[in-house]
Structures are given as C-alpha cells and as structure tokens.
Amino acid sequence: MTDDRIWAHAFWLAAPGCGEIRLEALATPGPEQVRVRTWYSAISRGTESLVFRGAVPPSQYHALRAPFQQGDFPAPVKYGYSSVGRVEAGPPGWCGQIVFCLYPHQDCYVAPTTALTPLPAAVPPGRAVLAANLETALNVLWDAAPRLGDRITVIGAGVVGCLSAYLAGRLPGCSVQLVDSDAAKKGIATRLGVAFAVPEQAQSLQDCVIHASGAPAGLALALRLAGFEATVVEASWFGTQSVPLPLGEAFHSQRLLLKSSQVGHLAAAQRGRWDHRRRMATVMRLLADPVLEALIDGESAFADLPQVMAALSTQAGGVLCRRIVYPDAPNSN
C-alpha cells in the first residue's frame, strides 16, 4: 500500500535551548483551507529568543501563544509567526497566490483562508517576512499617539525599533532620533531617514519616547529623555526578567505617562473601527517601500534553523532581521 500523505518539516523547540526539525503529516485541506508551500520565514528575535531560552513566565503562557502554535511553553513547542509562501492546493482563486501567514517555521502547512494575507504586486515575497514586526511597530505608533511636529525618540535599533522610527519619521514636522549603544547602527538610521545618537548624546526633553531595546537600562534612559508630561511607550517584552526603574527621580515631578504596547490587541483608539485584517492590509501597503530591505541583514537555510536560533538567542546585538530560506523559494538551491 502506498502512502499518499504529504509530509512537512517543522522547527520545534524540543527543550529550552535545544531546537530540532521534526517530520509531520499534513491533513487534507478542507473546503475553506489551503496548503501553502513556504518560501521564507523570519525570526522575531526578541520574542523567539525568550521562547528558545525557556524564559516565558508561566503567567503569560496563554497570552504569548502564537496563532498556529503547537505544544505548550516552555517545551516542546512549535512557535513562530512570520511565514511567506505559495498556495499549492485549495479553493478556486487561491492556487498560485503568494501569501503571508502568522505560521511557525515549517516548509509546508495547511491553514484557513481567513488566516492568509495575499501579497500586493509591489511587495517582493522576501520582504514580506517583515510584516509581523511592522504590524507591531504600527500598533506601537498608535499607542504612542505622537502629534505633528513632536520630538520623538526610539530607543533600540532592532527591527521593531527601526520600523517604529521609520513610521515616526514620516509624520509631518516631527523630529525623530533613533538611539542605540551600537554606533554602527547609524547607517541603518540614515537609510531610514531619521537621526541617530548613542545614549550619551541623545537629545532630551522629548515629547514621545518609544523603548524597544529589550534592556532595562534602555527603559531608564527613556524616562530620562522624556520631557514634561511626555509619553513613554514600552514596546519591549522582558519575559521572566525583572526591570528596576528610577521612579524616585523625575518620574513624578515630570508627570510622565508610562504605557505598554502589545500587538495582540489593537490600540484602544483604533479598536472601534479597525480589525486585525485591516491592520495587516495596511502593513502590506507600507511594505512596498524598498528602503525596508535594509532591515534584512542575513539569510539562513531552513535546515540550519536549530543552530541559527541557538546562536541568535544568546547574541547580544547587531542582528536585524534574519530571513529563513526554504528549498522551494525562488532561486534557492
């Protein structure tokens, strides 16, 4: 008897600090489902590094579940949410479409059509892996609610920080500085069209400060740079790490507002009129800008993902978006 099942290879966190590629059989797509052959995925370094190290606090096990996650924290778990591929089976009108899906790292998968976002013609598939991070940055800007002409600082030149600075830099009249301890990040700031500063040279008296460095010292810096009655938005997620803050300094006398931002829920001001599909459609239009290619600074083969994740999860900095390339991707070997 022949085995007609279609098999997929998926990246799993087998135990904290140990990833592996596992084989799994795919179900036949239902009436409103498709089968997607993956071309690219991307590592969301901040969150996925915490997941890889087993640093998700038990209180957040439910809140941090990815849409198509399998398994449970801390491990074994199949996790990830930035996948681009080609539909190879499904309802009429879907076959052949290039789509984005919030799916873990897997070379082929079945998903409902409602979970897919077709790529506009102006967005190359390899660039579309930034969609999940750009969706986060868009929500961060909504939560920050900067006004025209504001002085805006973004601390942390990782992917979310760079994308937040990119969006802020397109607001009329705003002065935007991207702050990072790595002076080499000045090049990416220049390409994104915003100013750059190391922490010691950053401008203070800011109207709005977005913190995205993932380091407690970065949040303390955000409080120091904020002007009177300014808003400080925390876009980093620290997992199980405790974060001390200098709230005994100017926090009260400056009447600062410290607020969180998290992409799982739409920003409150948009929630009455927007849904997740409208937000993702907006992200896809924004991804048409070729300058965003600058945020993809390396590629790795899917087969090497266990070693790549182990390395990135302990690397202090310097890496932006690491794109994962699958065997069926255009021009791949």
C-alpha positions in Angstrom: 0.0 0.0 0.0 1.4 3.4 -0.9 1.5 6.3 1.5 -0.2 9.3 -0.2 0.2 11.6 2.8 2.1 14.8 2.3 4.8 15.3 4.9 6.1 18.5 6.2 9.3 19.5 8.1 8.7 21.8 11.1 11.1 23.6 13.6 10.3 22.6 17.2 11.8 23.7 20.5 12.4 20.3 22.0 13.7 21.7 25.3 14.9 25.2 26.4 18.0 25.9 24.3 17.6 22.9 22.0 15.7 23.1 18.7 15.2 20.4 16.1 13.5 19.7 12.7 10.6 17.3 13.0 8.6 15.4 10.4 4.8 15.6 10.5 2.0 14.5 8.2 -0.4 17.2 6.8 -4.1 16.9 6.8 -6.0 17.3 3.6 -7.2 20.9 3.2 -10.9 21.4 4.0 -13.4 23.5 1.9 -12.1 26.8 3.3 -8.5 25.8 3.8 -5.3 25.8 1.6 -2.0 24.1 1.6 0.9 26.5 1.5 4.5 25.7 0.4 6.8 28.0 2.4 9.4 30.2 0.6 10.6 32.3 3.5 10.1 32.9 7.2 11.7 35.3 9.7 12.9 35.0 13.2 11.3 37.6 15.5 14.5 37.8 17.5 13.2 39.4 20.8 10.3 37.1 21.5 11.6 34.0 19.8 14.9 34.2 21.8 13.0 34.3 25.0 10.9 31.4 23.9 14.0 29.5 22.8 15.7 30.0 26.2 12.5 29.0 28.1 12.1 32.5 29.5 8.3 32.8 29.1 6.8 33.4 32.5 4.0 30.9 33.4 1.6 33.7 33.9 2.0 34.6 30.2 1.8 31.1 28.7 -1.7 31.7 27.3 -1.2 35.4 26.3 2.0 34.5 24.3 0.6 31.7 22.3 1.1 32.2 18.5 -1.9 31.7 16.2 -0.8 28.2 15.0 1.4 27.2 17.9 1.5 23.5 18.7 2.7 22.3 22.1 3.0 24.3 25.3 5.6 26.5 26.9 8.3 26.0 27.9 8.7 23.0 25.6 8.2 21.1 23.4 6.6 23.8 21.3 6.4 24.8 17.7 6.5 28.6 17.6 6.8 31.4 15.1 4.6 33.9 13.3 6.2 35.2 10.0 5.8 32.9 7.0 5.5 33.7 3.3 4.8 31.1 0.7 2.8 30.0 -2.4 -0.6 28.3 -2.2 -0.4 24.9 -3.9 -3.8 23.5 -3.1 -7.1 25.0 -2.0 -10.4 26.6 -3.2 -10.7 28.2 -6.6 -8.9 31.5 -6.8 -6.3 30.7 -4.2 -4.0 28.3 -6.0 -0.8 30.1 -7.1 -1.3 33.1 -4.8 1.7 34.3 -2.7 0.6 34.8 0.8 1.7 35.9 4.3 0.6 33.9 7.3 1.3 34.1 11.1 2.6 30.5 11.0 5.6 28.9 12.7 8.7 27.8 10.8 7.6 24.9 8.6 8.2 24.1 5.0 4.5 23.2 4.1 1.3 23.7 6.1 -2.5 23.8 6.0 -4.3 26.9 7.1 -7.7 28.5 6.8 -8.1 31.1 4.1 -9.1 33.7 6.7 -5.6 33.5 8.2 -3.9 34.4 4.9 -3.0 37.8 3.5 -2.2 37.9 -0.2 0.8 39.9 -1.1 0.3 43.0 -3.2 2.2 43.0 -6.5 4.5 45.8 -5.2 5.8 43.7 -2.3 8.5 41.1 -3.0 7.9 37.8 -1.1 11.3 38.0 0.6 10.5 41.5 2.0 7.1 40.4 3.3 8.6 38.5 6.2 8.8 41.9 7.9 5.0 42.0 8.1 4.7 40.8 11.7 7.3 43.2 13.0 5.8 46.1 11.0 2.4 45.3 12.4 3.9 45.6 15.9 5.5 48.9 15.0 2.3 50.3 13.6 0.5 49.3 16.8 3.3 50.9 18.8 2.8 54.2 17.0 -0.9 54.1 17.5 -0.3 53.6 21.3 2.2 56.4 21.4 -0.1 58.7 19.5 2.5 61.3 18.6 1.3 64.7 17.3 2.5 66.6 14.2 5.8 68.4 15.0 6.6 66.3 18.0 10.2 65.4 19.1 10.2 61.6 19.1 12.9 59.2 20.3 13.0 55.5 19.7 15.5 53.6 21.9 16.8 50.3 20.5 17.7 49.8 16.8 16.4 46.3 16.5 13.8 45.5 13.8 10.8 46.8 15.8 12.7 49.9 16.9 13.9 50.6 13.4 10.4 50.2 12.0 8.9 52.4 14.7 11.4 55.1 13.9 10.7 54.6 10.1 7.0 55.2 10.7 7.5 58.1 13.0 9.9 59.7 10.6 7.1 60.0 8.0 4.9 62.2 10.3 5.0 65.8 9.0 7.1 68.1 11.1 8.4 65.5 13.5 12.0 65.3 14.6 12.9 61.6 15.1 16.1 60.2 16.7 16.9 56.5 16.8 19.1 55.7 19.9 21.3 52.6 20.2 24.5 51.8 22.1 25.9 50.3 18.9 27.3 53.3 16.9 27.3 51.1 13.8 23.5 51.4 13.7 23.9 54.9 12.4 24.0 53.6 8.9 20.6 52.0 9.1 19.1 55.1 10.7 20.4 57.2 7.8 18.9 54.8 5.3 15.5 55.0 7.1 15.7 58.8 7.0 16.0 59.5 10.8 18.7 60.9 13.0 20.9 58.7 15.2 22.5 59.0 18.6 24.3 56.8 21.1 22.8 57.1 24.6 25.3 59.6 25.9 24.5 62.0 23.0 20.7 61.6 22.8 18.5 64.7 22.9 16.3 65.1 26.0 13.0 67.0 26.5 11.3 64.6 24.1 7.5 64.7 23.5 7.3 61.0 23.0 9.8 58.2 23.7 9.4 54.6 22.5 11.5 52.0 24.2 12.3 48.9 22.1 15.8 47.8 23.2 14.8 44.9 25.4 17.3 46.1 28.1 16.3 47.6 31.4 18.9 50.3 31.0 17.1 51.4 27.8 13.8 52.0 29.7 15.6 54.0 32.4 17.1 56.1 29.6 13.7 56.6 28.1 12.5 58.1 31.3 15.5 60.5 31.4 14.9 61.7 27.9 11.2 62.4 28.3 10.0 65.9 28.7 7.3 67.3 31.0 4.1 65.3 30.7 5.6 63.2 27.9 4.5 59.7 26.9 6.9 56.7 27.3 5.8 53.6 25.4 7.3 50.3 26.4 7.5 48.1 23.3 10.0 45.6 24.7 9.0 42.3 26.3 11.2 41.1 29.2 9.8 37.6 29.8 10.9 36.5 33.3 13.5 39.3 33.7 12.8 41.9 36.5 13.2 45.5 35.5 14.3 48.1 38.1 13.2 51.7 37.3 14.4 55.0 38.7 10.9 56.2 39.7 12.3 58.1 42.6 14.0 60.6 40.2 12.0 62.9 37.9 9.2 60.5 37.0 6.6 62.2 39.3 7.7 65.8 39.0 7.7 65.4 35.2 4.3 63.8 35.3 5.4 61.2 32.8 3.0 58.6 31.3 4.4 55.1 31.0 2.3 52.8 29.0 2.7 49.3 27.4 2.1 48.3 23.8 1.4 44.8 22.7 0.4 43.7 19.2 -2.1 41.0 20.2 -4.7 43.7 20.8 -5.4 46.7 18.6 -4.6 50.1 20.1 -7.6 51.4 22.0 -8.1 54.5 19.8 -8.4 52.2 16.7 -10.3 49.3 18.2 -13.8 50.6 17.4 -13.2 50.8 13.7 -10.3 48.5 12.9 -9.8 44.8 13.0 -6.6 42.7 12.5 -7.2 42.1 8.8 -7.5 45.9 8.1 -4.3 46.4 10.1 -2.4 43.7 8.2 -3.7 45.1 4.9 -2.2 48.5 5.9 1.1 46.8 6.7 1.2 45.2 3.3 0.8 48.6 1.6 3.6 50.0 3.8 5.9 47.2 2.8 6.0 48.4 -0.8 8.8 50.9 0.3 12.2 49.4 -1.0 14.1 51.1 1.8 12.8 48.4 4.2 15.1 45.9 2.5 17.8 47.4 4.7 16.4 45.6 7.7 17.0 42.2 6.3 20.7 41.7 7.0 21.2 38.0 6.6 19.7 34.7 5.4 20.0 31.1 6.6 18.7 27.8 5.2 15.7 26.2 6.9 17.8 23.1 7.6 20.2 25.2 9.7 17.5 26.8 11.8 18.2 24.8 15.1 21.8 26.1 15.1 20.8 29.6 13.9 18.2 30.0 16.7 20.7 28.8 19.3 23.2 31.4 18.1 20.8 34.3 17.8 19.2 33.7 21.2 22.4 34.4 23.0 23.8 37.1 20.8 23.9 40.5 22.5 23.1 42.6 19.5 24.0 43.7 16.0 21.5 41.4 14.2 18.4 42.8 12.5 16.0 40.5 10.6 17.4 37.0 9.8 15.4 35.6 6.9 15.0 31.8 6.7 15.0 30.4 3.1 13.3 27.2 2.2 14.2 24.8 -0.6 11.2 25.8 -2.8 11.9 29.5 -2.6 12.6 31.2 -5.9 16.3 31.0 -6.9 17.1 28.7 -3.9 19.2 25.6 -4.4 
